[in-house]
Amino acid sequence: MGYIVLAIPIFFLLIGLELLVVRLQGKDWYRLDDSINDLSCGIMNQLVEVFVKTTLFAGYLYLYQNHRLLTLSATNPWVYVLGFIATDFFYYWYHRQSHEMGVFWAAHVVHHQSEEYNLSVALRQNALSFAWIFYLPLAVIGLPPVVFLTVSSINTLYQFWIHTRAIGKLGPLEWVLTTPSNHRVHHARNPKYIDRNYGGTLIVWDRLFGTFKEEEEEPVYGITTPLRSWNPLWANLSHWATLVGYARQARGWDRLRFFWKRPGWRPESMGGTQTAPEVDRASYRKFTTPVSRATGVYVFTQFVVALGIATYLLNAQSRLARPWLVAGAALTFWALVNFGALFEGRRWAKGSEALRAATLALAGLVLWRG
């Protein structure tokens, strides 16, 4: 996971470069509220991982140490090559199930909520992930943990650059790799594009298993039921609340079926399975909220501060005492929720933000004196 943290400055450099290019071209591919919401979700993802990744990875270590079938060398280059291909294969199935099962979609939907498509969307990740379950067979096969961490990080890093509208089709590479064109299809809410192109690095899995769709006209991005909120915490909880709400309306075993059936499934008593409506790019209106220039400047400035604190926590996590890690993460979460509320004009936002700023100043004073 260290590779991801080390790559963060490069991510922001490339986001800044893309933003500069599209603004010079007069294109509106970035919006301040949307991009800060994307990045807020990404920060939450990374901070949650600080507390859970060791526990989750323990399952992989246990299976590798006690039940592996092969003993593979962690210094053999071919182990890395084959491990990368195998990891991408299992990523395909994790990603596919994340769209085909309600409980997995509830965790994964965060990544698809943005109605824009740019490099900041690549960092919009869910705080809760079930991906680790799908990689456990690699531990049983005998892929060394250090190899798995390396190749899975490369797989994740690769997927950053494909979240752009600035790169068109790439000729023969479209047949083998997941490209920006292939992945734009995956982020679409157009019915013909939904649940297509799951590959992480290689698109060959989609071609083999019948889930490939070539990009024709440019998609309309987002999900069929838009989030309509800039709150990153609600972004992570919204579909869970939806599932619980459906379950409360249903009867008998149908209450549980929502959690493993495909998104859109309904029992006949609730109208039957819902299909995605057609959507027209020309007439589609994205979620937006009126924000004053002063509010935008304030949120942007404070977001930079919150980003700096989060980056420090990620880099110093092995040195900081757990109470300070928890306090730092909690203050950062509070800030990110407040930023969304300020963009939405919530009545409680200014009071909450004033209290947070005072708390942060007090914490800084304590650290400075201590």
TIMARPA-536394 format. One line per 3 residues: number of its first residue (from 1); their letters; for each residue x, y, z of C-alpha. Coordinates in pm, whole numbers. Example, Ala and Ser with C-alpha at 12.3 -4.5 7.8 and 13.67 -1.06 7.14 Angstrom:
2
1) as) 1230/-450/780  1367/-106/714
This chain:
370
1) mgy) 0/0/0  305/227/37  322/259/-342
4) ivl) -20/427/-347  75/679/-77  403/759/-255
7) aip) 216/818/-580  -23/1077/-431  192/1381/-528
10) iff) 210/1250/-886  -168/1204/-890  -222/1568/-795
13) lli) 40/1689/-1041  -138/1507/-1326  -479/1630/-1210
16) gle) -343/1986/-1215  -199/1932/-1562  -527/1794/-1697
19) llv) -719/2080/-1535  -487/2335/-1696  -517/2176/-2040
22) vrl) -897/2150/-2038  -934/2508/-1910  -707/2637/-2187
25) qgk) -927/2447/-2431  -1240/2603/-2282  -1387/2273/-2163
28) dwy) -1585/2232/-1841  -1471/1884/-1737  -1394/1994/-1380
31) rld) -1620/2150/-1117  -1485/2257/-777  -1761/2098/-568
34) dsi) -1752/1771/-764  -1372/1739/-758  -1343/1817/-387
37) ndl) -1613/1556/-325  -1416/1303/-534  -1095/1374/-346
40) scg) -1273/1373/-9  -1396/1019/-77  -1041/921/-169
43) imn) -902/1068/154  -1162/880/357  -1066/560/177
46) qlv) -699/599/259  -756/696/623  -988/400/684
49) evf) -725/170/536  -478/291/797  -690/118/1061
52) vkt) -815/-192/878  -559/-297/618  -342/-493/863
55) tlf) -641/-688/993  -773/-762/643  -432/-868/514
58) agy) -398/-1108/808  -636/-1345/627  -405/-1355/324
61) lyl) -102/-1415/546  -275/-1693/738  -374/-1882/423
64) yqn) -31/-1833/268  156/-1951/577  -68/-2249/655
67) hrl) -248/-2364/339  -46/-2268/30  -14/-2530/-240
70) ltl) 310/-2401/-393  621/-2229/-263  706/-1960/-518
73) sat) 1015/-1742/-513  964/-1375/-437  1280/-1297/-637
76) npw) 1178/-1470/-960  1064/-1213/-1222  821/-1465/-1374
79) vyv) 642/-1495/-1041  574/-1122/-1061  457/-1144/-1422
82) lgf) 226/-1440/-1360  119/-1290/-1027  22/-967/-1202
85) iat) -190/-1151/-1459  -356/-1362/-1188  -423/-1057/-972
88) dff) -583/-878/-1266  -797/-1186/-1334  -930/-1194/-979
91) yyw) -976/-815/-989  -1205/-863/-1288  -1427/-1099/-1089
94) yhr) -1426/-874/-782  -1517/-575/-998  -1787/-767/-1183
97) qsh) -1948/-892/-862  -1935/-536/-728  -2185/-448/-1001
100) emg) -2392/-766/-988  -2459/-810/-615  -2639/-555/-399
103) vfw) -2412/-569/-96  -2096/-534/-306  -2252/-254/-512
106) aah) -2332/-68/-190  -1958/-54/-122  -1847/11/-480
109) vvh) -2110/266/-591  -1905/554/-448  -1661/530/-737
112) hqs) -1942/576/-991  -2138/862/-835  -1959/1151/-1002
115) eey) -2135/1296/-1306  -1798/1411/-1440  -1515/1202/-1583
118) nls) -1163/1323/-1513  -852/1220/-1323  -995/1329/-988
121) val) -1268/1065/-1031  -995/798/-1024  -932/889/-660
124) rqn) -1300/869/-568  -1292/538/-381  -1518/372/-126
127) als) -1418/359/240  -1535/-5/272  -1409/-266/27
130) faw) -1466/-639/-18  -1184/-676/-270  -958/-868/-29
133) ify) -1199/-1165/-28  -1147/-1223/-400  -767/-1231/-371
136) lpl) -752/-1508/-107  -717/-1784/-372  -381/-1630/-462
139) avi) -261/-1697/-107  -370/-2061/-135  -192/-2094/-471
142) glp) 121/-1962/-302  176/-1609/-437  415/-1451/-181
145) pvv) 259/-1161/12  528/-916/-98  464/-1008/-461
148) flt) 88/-970/-418  121/-627/-254  352/-512/-532
151) vss) 148/-632/-831  -187/-530/-682  -48/-181/-621
154) int) 70/-163/-983  -277/-274/-1094  -432/8/-890
157) lyq) -182/269/-1008  -245/177/-1372  -613/253/-1336
160) fwi) -550/619/-1251  -469/741/-1603  -768/577/-1771
163) htr) -1009/819/-1600  -983/1091/-1862  -1179/1229/-2156
166) aig) -866/1386/-2303  -736/1065/-2466  -922/906/-2755
169) klg) -899/550/-2883  -554/390/-2891  -573/155/-3187
172) ple) -462/-207/-3130  -413/-142/-2755  -793/-129/-2725
175) wvl) -799/-507/-2782  -566/-590/-2493  -561/-312/-2234
178) ttp) -820/-123/-2038  -789/219/-2201  -958/553/-2131
181) snh) -1210/475/-2407  -1290/131/-2265  -1322/267/-1913
184) rvh) -1541/561/-2010  -1797/298/-2109  -1773/148/-1762
187) har) -1861/481/-1595  -2167/542/-1812  -2530/541/-1706
190) npk) -2654/479/-2062  -2841/144/-2061  -2631/-8/-2339
193) yid) -2310/69/-2149  -2412/-37/-1796  -2223/-333/-1642
196) rny) -1955/-347/-1909  -1575/-335/-1923  -1473/-447/-1574
199) ggt) -1104/-507/-1648  -843/-337/-1432  -538/-344/-1657
202) liv) -638/-604/-1917  -960/-580/-2118  -914/-936/-2246
205) wdr) -1118/-1075/-1953  -1422/-877/-2070  -1375/-1006/-2423
208) lfg) -1342/-1364/-2296  -1640/-1353/-2058  -1883/-1151/-2270
211) tfk) -1887/-819/-2083  -1703/-604/-2337  -1865/-303/-2503
214) eee) -1688/-63/-2738  -1734/310/-2686  -1959/455/-2954
217) eep) -2105/796/-2864  -1962/956/-2551  -2145/835/-2239
220) vyg) -2346/1025/-1984  -2153/967/-1664  -2281/871/-1320
223) itt) -2539/632/-1178  -2905/588/-1270  -3018/732/-936
226) plr) -2783/1028/-881  -2646/1088/-532  -2737/1458/-540
229) swn) -2511/1542/-247  -2159/1670/-186  -2132/1488/149
232) plw) -1858/1220/118  -1982/1034/426  -2333/1009/279
235) anl) -2174/899/-48  -2043/592/138  -2363/524/332
238) shw) -2637/615/85  -2684/281/-90  -2665/90/238
241) atl) -2953/308/357  -3136/233/33  -3094/-143/79
244) vgy) -3218/-127/437  -3513/85/327  -3610/-168/60
247) arq) -3568/-456/303  -3805/-291/550  -4072/-261/280
250) arg) -4038/-623/165  -4172/-943/322  -4021/-1277/414
253) wdr) -3701/-1383/236  -3729/-1090/-1  -3591/-877/280
256) lrf) -3255/-1052/237  -3262/-1092/-141  -3191/-722/-190
259) fwk) -2843/-781/-53  -2737/-1048/-303  -2957/-976/-606
262) rpg) -2846/-739/-879  -2898/-366/-820  -3240/-277/-954
265) wrp) -3398/-604/-846  -3737/-576/-677  -3986/-847/-580
268) esm) -4310/-850/-779  -4489/-705/-477  -4272/-392/-518
271) ggt) -4309/-359/-894  -4051/-610/-1018  -3698/-549/-1144
274) qta) -3630/-193/-1256  -3444/-120/-1580  -3218/178/-1644
277) pev) -3393/461/-1827  -3255/603/-2148  -3066/928/-2103
280) dra) -2985/1204/-2351  -2656/1393/-2312  -2797/1711/-2467
283) syr) -3087/1742/-2222  -2930/1582/-1912  -2875/1821/-1619
286) kft) -2607/1746/-1362  -2655/1802/-991  -2536/2149/-897
289) tpv) -2575/2391/-608  -2524/2769/-610  -2205/2861/-424
292) sra) -2065/3209/-367  -1708/3283/-472  -1614/3344/-107
295) tgv) -1745/3002/-5  -1559/2837/-292  -1231/3006/-198
298) yvf) -1276/2920/171  -1356/2553/105  -1069/2516/-140
301) tqf) -822/2671/107  -940/2460/398  -943/2148/179
304) vva) -574/2202/104  -513/2215/481  -715/1896/537
307) lgi) -528/1727/253  -198/1823/413  -306/1677/747
310) aty) -427/1356/581  -100/1322/388  95/1363/709
313) lln) -115/1096/883  -63/853/595  313/904/589
316) aqs) 357/904/969  110/626/1053  381/388/1173
319) rla) 527/651/1408  216/813/1553  40/680/1862
322) rpw) -302/533/1783  -496/805/1976  -334/1076/1762
325) lva) -411/881/1445  -775/847/1548  -801/1214/1644
328) gaa) -637/1328/1321  -861/1106/1107  -1174/1220/1295
331) ltf) -1087/1588/1247  -1023/1527/878  -1354/1343/834
334) wal) -1530/1630/1011  -1370/1880/775  -1465/1686/462
337) vnf) -1827/1653/572  -1839/2025/650  -1706/2115/304
340) gal) -1988/1921/141  -2241/2087/371  -2105/2434/286
343) feg) -2140/2358/-85  -2498/2245/-24  -2581/2551/189
346) rrw) -2687/2346/491  -2802/2561/783  -2577/2385/1030
349) akg) -2266/2400/810  -2119/2734/922  -2159/2656/1291
352) sea) -2006/2312/1252  -1718/2453/1050  -1648/2726/1306
355) lra) -1637/2464/1583  -1410/2240/1375  -1171/2524/1297
358) atl) -1151/2614/1667  -1090/2249/1759  -814/2222/1499
361) ala) -650/2541/1625  -663/2411/1983  -512/2077/1877
364) glv) -235/2263/1693  -162/2470/2002  -140/2158/2220
367) lwr) 100/1993/1975  312/2307/1949  347/2342/2326
370) g) 396/1968/2376
